[in-house]
Amino acid sequence: MSAHLSTVLWTEEELEFRREVREFCDREIAPVADELEKGPYPREMIRKLGRAGYMGVLHEKEVGGTKRGVSYEIIVAEEISATNAGLDMARMASTTLYGMPVSKFGTPEQKKKYLEPIVKGDKIGCIGITEPNVGSDTAGMQTRAERDGDEWVINGEKRFITNGSQADYMVCFAITDPTVHSKKGMSAFIVDTKTDGFSVVKDHDLMGMKSARVSHLRLEDVRVRPGQVLGEPGQGFPILMDELDSERTAIAAEAIGYGRTPYEIAVKYANEREQFGRKIRMFEGVSFKIADMAIRLEAARALTLTAARMLDRGMKATKQASIAKLYATEAAIQITYDALQILGGTGYTTDYPIERFYRDARLMTIGGGTAEILRFLIQREVYREFFPK
Ligand SMILES: Cc1cc2nc3c(=O)[nH]c(=O)nc-3n(C[C@H](O)[C@H](O)[C@H](O)COP(=O)(O)OP(=O)(O)OC[C@H]3O[C@@H](n4cnc5c(N)ncnc54)[C@H](O)[C@@H]3O)c2cc1C
């Protein structure tokens, strides 16, 4: 039995949940997976995910969630991604990237208004961190929010925002006190995208993730009321940091999904395709690739589940989430590359979805913290362990 279906790693309830999610994907997503690639994903699909409960595994019952935890979120992320990667990127941007800061730092009123409809799938959320001049160095953020009476006025641009042009709400990070370091001078706001001054500059034309929409946004004198500040003014940076470990763990699970489907196709293809009078799996050049793919998938899954279990126990998981995300995303790129190679010329056509997963997987050593930044974080955690202050 493969580790992803094994009771050594998972509880019976988790395995049953995985079967349920997989059936949902086979029934609702797989038949339209190619159609979805024309993008943008239909809102109806997000609604279906909400109604099925897949927008709410991390969220409290008060807002319609099930609060089952990160170990369930990684099951949803892997299964949907194994069917259509862009759709899960959209789901996760809404429920995790946008949803978790609201869930953890929002008031009961904010959660009712701005989170419950996300969990139901009736509304779509996005998170606005990245800007034209600010990527990895989030502390260098340039978007500003200034007080005007009891309101705030936001000005700036946000780039590469998943769901940007589709979203109803954005958790937008902005500098509110430029006189101090942004660790203390950044704040988080819930912005209604229908507010005057909010505009979509364009949707980016991406290499992959074609079913999703990723946008460049502009905020010109966008007014927000005091009830739209998330947490306290000045608390933006800790809110931003808090979200990253659960995001990275979920992205690791998505990457396992991108790898899994091409791996399964390659295993079957190598058992059917014959050259030189024998199945191509009989050649070590092919079968050792299959072995490496299996190793990478199993290792990625164990690392991701470790991070998820730690987060579910309330433990700090910066190192484990970073390791899981880095390993799983690099593994997915290698697996999709090798799977395409095993199918030869057929792999390079659109007859199989491997080329799609190959393009999708390439994003994931960039978004949610680049591979270089993750290696920096991992070594920093190592040195903190060896030489505690
Ligand atoms: C499809 C897609 C969806 C996205 N969705 C969102 C979203 O929903 N919300 C959001 O806010 N952002 C989103 N992003 C932005 C993403 O998080 C950033 O692209 C990422 O953080 C990297 O920033 P950058 O692209 O500006 O690259 P840069 O930070 O400019 O980096 C360029 C290169 O320099 C390297 N580099 C930078 N600093 C260092 C360093 N200190 N040490 C070593 N190497 C370094 C990087 O690793 C990279 O290789 C998305 C991006 C894409 C492509």
The ligand as an SDF file (V2000), in Angstrom:
LIG
                    3D

 53 58  0  0  0  0  0  0  0  0999 V2000
    1.7600   32.8630  -10.1630 C   0  0  0  0  0  0  0  0  0  0  0  0
    2.1280   33.6620   -8.9480 C   0  0  0  0  0  0  0  0  0  0  0  0
    1.1850   33.8250   -7.9260 C   0  0  0  0  0  0  0  0  0  0  0  0
    1.4980   34.6180   -6.8220 C   0  0  0  0  0  0  0  0  0  0  0  0
    0.5480   34.8690   -5.8620 N   0  0  0  0  0  0  0  0  0  0  0  0
    0.7820   35.8150   -4.9040 C   0  0  0  0  0  0  0  0  0  0  0  0
   -0.2690   36.2680   -4.0290 C   0  0  0  0  0  0  0  0  0  0  0  0
   -1.3890   35.7460   -4.0650 O   0  0  0  0  0  0  0  0  0  0  0  0
   -0.0010   37.2750   -3.1670 N   0  0  0  0  0  0  0  0  0  0  0  0
    1.2280   37.8590   -3.0930 C   0  0  0  0  0  0  0  0  0  0  0  0
    1.3970   38.7780   -2.3030 O   0  0  0  0  0  0  0  0  0  0  0  0
    2.2640   37.4490   -3.8860 N   0  0  0  0  0  0  0  0  0  0  0  0
    2.0450   36.4510   -4.7930 C   0  0  0  0  0  0  0  0  0  0  0  0
    3.0680   36.0480   -5.6390 N   0  0  0  0  0  0  0  0  0  0  0  0
    4.3670   36.6800   -5.5060 C   0  0  0  0  0  0  0  0  0  0  0  0
    5.4750   35.7460   -5.0100 C   0  0  0  0  0  0  0  0  0  0  0  0
    5.3020   35.4900   -3.6400 O   0  0  0  0  0  0  0  0  0  0  0  0
    6.7970   36.4110   -5.3670 C   0  0  0  0  0  0  0  0  0  0  0  0
    6.9570   36.2760   -6.7740 O   0  0  0  0  0  0  0  0  0  0  0  0
    7.9600   35.8140   -4.6480 C   0  0  0  0  0  0  0  0  0  0  0  0
    7.8880   36.1070   -3.2660 O   0  0  0  0  0  0  0  0  0  0  0  0
    9.3050   36.3020   -5.1940 C   0  0  0  0  0  0  0  0  0  0  0  0
    9.3080   37.6950   -5.3520 O   0  0  0  0  0  0  0  0  0  0  0  0
    9.7720   38.3280   -6.7590 P   0  0  0  0  0  0  0  0  0  0  0  0
    9.0570   37.6080   -7.8360 O   0  0  0  0  0  0  0  0  0  0  0  0
    9.6070   39.7780   -6.6620 O   0  0  0  0  0  0  0  0  0  0  0  0
   11.2900   37.9360   -6.8730 O   0  0  0  0  0  0  0  0  0  0  0  0
   12.5310   38.6890   -6.1840 P   0  0  0  0  0  0  0  0  0  0  0  0
   12.3080   38.8250   -4.7270 O   0  0  0  0  0  0  0  0  0  0  0  0
   12.8320   39.9190   -6.9640 O   0  0  0  0  0  0  0  0  0  0  0  0
   13.6940   37.6310   -6.4070 O   0  0  0  0  0  0  0  0  0  0  0  0
   14.3390   37.4370   -7.6720 C   0  0  0  0  0  0  0  0  0  0  0  0
   15.4120   36.3670   -7.4690 C   0  0  0  0  0  0  0  0  0  0  0  0
   16.3600   36.8130   -6.4850 O   0  0  0  0  0  0  0  0  0  0  0  0
   16.4460   35.8610   -5.4410 C   0  0  0  0  0  0  0  0  0  0  0  0
   16.6830   36.5330   -4.1580 N   0  0  0  0  0  0  0  0  0  0  0  0
   16.0400   37.6170   -3.6550 C   0  0  0  0  0  0  0  0  0  0  0  0
   16.4950   37.9070   -2.4340 N   0  0  0  0  0  0  0  0  0  0  0  0
   17.4270   36.9680   -2.1420 C   0  0  0  0  0  0  0  0  0  0  0  0
   18.2590   36.7120   -1.0100 C   0  0  0  0  0  0  0  0  0  0  0  0
   18.2120   37.4620    0.1040 N   0  0  0  0  0  0  0  0  0  0  0  0
   19.1020   35.6430   -1.0660 N   0  0  0  0  0  0  0  0  0  0  0  0
   19.1800   34.8580   -2.1790 C   0  0  0  0  0  0  0  0  0  0  0  0
   18.4070   35.0660   -3.2650 N   0  0  0  0  0  0  0  0  0  0  0  0
   17.5550   36.0930   -3.2540 C   0  0  0  0  0  0  0  0  0  0  0  0
   15.1240   35.1410   -5.4460 C   0  0  0  0  0  0  0  0  0  0  0  0
   15.1880   33.8810   -4.8050 O   0  0  0  0  0  0  0  0  0  0  0  0
   14.8250   35.0440   -6.9430 C   0  0  0  0  0  0  0  0  0  0  0  0
   15.5110   33.9550   -7.4780 O   0  0  0  0  0  0  0  0  0  0  0  0
    2.7810   35.2150   -6.7180 C   0  0  0  0  0  0  0  0  0  0  0  0
    3.7350   35.0090   -7.7250 C   0  0  0  0  0  0  0  0  0  0  0  0
    3.4110   34.2780   -8.8450 C   0  0  0  0  0  0  0  0  0  0  0  0
    4.4380   34.1370   -9.9350 C   0  0  0  0  0  0  0  0  0  0  0  0
  1  2  1  0
  2  3  1  0
  2 52  2  0
  3  4  2  0
  4  5  1  0
  4 50  1  0
  5  6  2  0
  6  7  1  0
  6 13  1  0
  7  8  2  0
  7  9  1  0
  9 10  1  0
 10 11  2  0
 10 12  1  0
 12 13  2  0
 13 14  1  0
 14 15  1  0
 14 50  1  0
 15 16  1  0
 16 17  1  0
 16 18  1  0
 18 19  1  0
 18 20  1  0
 20 21  1  0
 20 22  1  0
 22 23  1  0
 23 24  1  0
 24 25  2  0
 24 26  1  0
 24 27  1  0
 27 28  1  0
 28 29  2  0
 28 30  1  0
 28 31  1  0
 31 32  1  0
 32 33  1  0
 33 34  1  0
 33 48  1  0
 34 35  1  0
 35 36  1  0
 35 46  1  0
 36 37  1  0
 36 45  1  0
 37 38  2  0
 38 39  1  0
 39 40  1  0
 39 45  2  0
 40 41  1  0
 40 42  2  0
 42 43  1  0
 43 44  2  0
 44 45  1  0
 46 47  1  0
 46 48  1  0
 48 49  1  0
 50 51  2  0
 51 52  1  0
 52 53  1  0
M  END
$$$$
